[in-house]
Amino acid sequence: MPVRTATPPATDVVGLALEVLAAQGLNRPAANAALVSMAKERGVSVARCAALVVAAVDGRVG
């Protein structure tokens, strides 16, 4: 059974989400704008949206 680690601080999650978006071909400012836009679209904070992006890449749901 895999060991679950504690949730990283919000700034780390945002940084990880920006790295994920950068891996998709976006430069840093574009990745940040995309993350902010996705958060507004979903009505959640940028940190929460970033956590969802990271969880999706990590294979977790929720």
C-alpha distance (Angstrom), angle and dihedral (degrees) to the residues before:
residue distance angle dihedral
M1 . . .
P2 3.82 . .
V3 3.76 117.6 .
R4 3.78 114.4 -117.3
T5 3.75 115.1 -136.9
A6 3.78 125.7 -149.8
T7 3.79 116.5 -88.4
P8 3.80 109.1 -91.4
P9 3.82 118.8 -118.9
A10 3.80 115.3 -83.9
T11 3.80 93.7 -106.4
D12 3.81 90.1 55.2
V13 3.81 91.1 48.8
V14 3.80 91.7 50.6
G15 3.80 89.9 48.8
L16 3.80 91.0 50.0
A17 3.80 91.6 48.4
L18 3.80 90.0 50.4
E19 3.81 88.8 52.0
V20 3.81 90.0 51.0
L21 3.80 91.2 51.2
A22 3.81 90.9 45.1
A23 3.80 88.6 53.7
Q24 3.80 86.4 58.5
G25 3.81 89.2 59.7
L26 3.79 103.2 -91.7
N27 3.78 120.6 131.3
R28 3.81 117.3 -127.9
P29 3.85 97.8 -93.8
A30 3.81 91.5 45.6
A31 3.81 91.5 47.6
N32 3.81 90.6 50.7
A33 3.82 91.5 48.4
A34 3.81 90.5 48.7
L35 3.80 91.7 50.5
V36 3.82 92.4 49.1
S37 3.81 90.5 46.8
M38 3.82 92.8 49.8
A39 3.80 90.5 49.0
K40 3.82 92.6 51.2
E41 3.80 91.0 45.7
R42 3.80 91.1 54.1
G43 3.80 95.8 38.9
V44 3.81 94.4 -121.8
S45 3.78 134.4 116.6
V46 3.79 120.0 -88.0
A47 3.81 89.3 -114.2
R48 3.82 91.5 53.7
C49 3.78 92.1 47.0
A50 3.80 89.7 48.9
A51 3.80 89.7 51.1
L52 3.81 89.6 52.9
V53 3.81 91.4 50.6
V54 3.80 91.7 49.5
A55 3.82 92.1 45.1
A56 3.80 90.8 50.7
V57 3.79 91.5 53.0
D58 3.80 90.8 43.7
G59 3.79 90.7 52.3
R60 3.79 97.0 -113.4
V61 3.79 122.8 128.2
G62 3.79 127.1 -150.1
